[in-house]
Amino acid sequence: MIHIGDFIRSYQIANGIKSVDIATKLGMSRGSYSALLSRANPTVHTLMKVCKAMDADINEVVPFDSF
């Protein structure tokens, strides 16, 4: 099973983006952000918010062509 949170984490690592910075932009704690990524698949709305917080296009973060 593919987990969207794994793609988000990989993008963060590849681009040197810290989880705490994203969590702050989203108005949540780092723990809450980590829990969000641990879910099998966040909602599209949540995914879009995370991508916006990372200043990334959703297609850069999630390779939809791999599904």
C-alpha positions as CSV (number, residue, x, y, z in Angstrom):
1,M,0.0,0.0,0.0
2,I,1.3,3.5,-0.9
3,H,1.3,6.1,1.9
4,I,1.1,9.7,0.9
5,G,2.9,10.6,4.1
6,D,6.0,8.8,2.9
7,F,6.1,10.9,-0.3
8,I,5.7,14.1,1.9
9,R,8.6,13.0,4.2
10,S,10.8,12.1,1.2
11,Y,10.1,15.5,-0.3
12,Q,10.9,17.3,2.9
13,I,14.2,15.4,3.3
14,A,15.2,15.9,-0.3
15,N,14.6,19.7,0.1
16,G,15.9,20.2,3.6
17,I,12.5,21.2,5.0
18,K,12.1,20.6,8.7
19,S,8.8,19.1,10.0
20,V,8.7,21.7,12.8
21,D,8.7,24.5,10.2
22,I,5.8,22.9,8.3
23,A,3.9,22.2,11.5
24,T,4.3,25.9,12.6
25,K,3.0,27.1,9.2
26,L,0.0,24.8,9.6
27,G,-0.6,26.0,13.2
28,M,0.0,22.7,14.9
29,S,2.5,21.0,17.0
30,R,5.3,18.9,15.5
31,G,3.7,15.8,17.1
32,S,0.3,16.5,15.5
33,Y,2.0,17.0,12.1
34,S,3.9,13.7,12.5
35,A,0.6,12.0,13.4
36,L,-1.0,13.5,10.3
37,L,1.7,12.0,8.1
38,S,1.4,8.6,9.9
39,R,-2.2,8.2,8.7
40,A,-2.6,5.9,5.7
41,N,-3.6,8.8,3.4
42,P,-4.5,12.4,4.4
43,T,-7.4,14.1,2.7
44,V,-6.7,16.0,-0.5
45,H,-7.5,19.2,1.4
46,T,-4.9,18.4,4.0
47,L,-2.4,17.4,1.3
48,M,-2.9,20.7,-0.5
49,K,-2.3,22.6,2.8
50,V,0.9,20.7,3.5
51,C,2.2,21.4,0.0
52,K,1.3,25.0,0.3
53,A,3.2,25.2,3.6
54,M,6.2,23.6,1.9
55,D,5.8,26.0,-1.1
56,A,5.6,23.0,-3.4
57,D,3.3,21.9,-6.1
58,I,1.3,18.8,-5.3
59,N,2.7,17.1,-8.4
60,E,6.3,17.6,-7.1
61,V,5.4,15.9,-3.8
62,V,3.3,13.0,-4.9
63,P,4.2,11.2,-8.2
64,F,0.6,10.4,-9.2
65,D,1.9,8.7,-12.3
66,S,3.3,5.9,-10.0
67,F,-0.1,4.8,-9.0
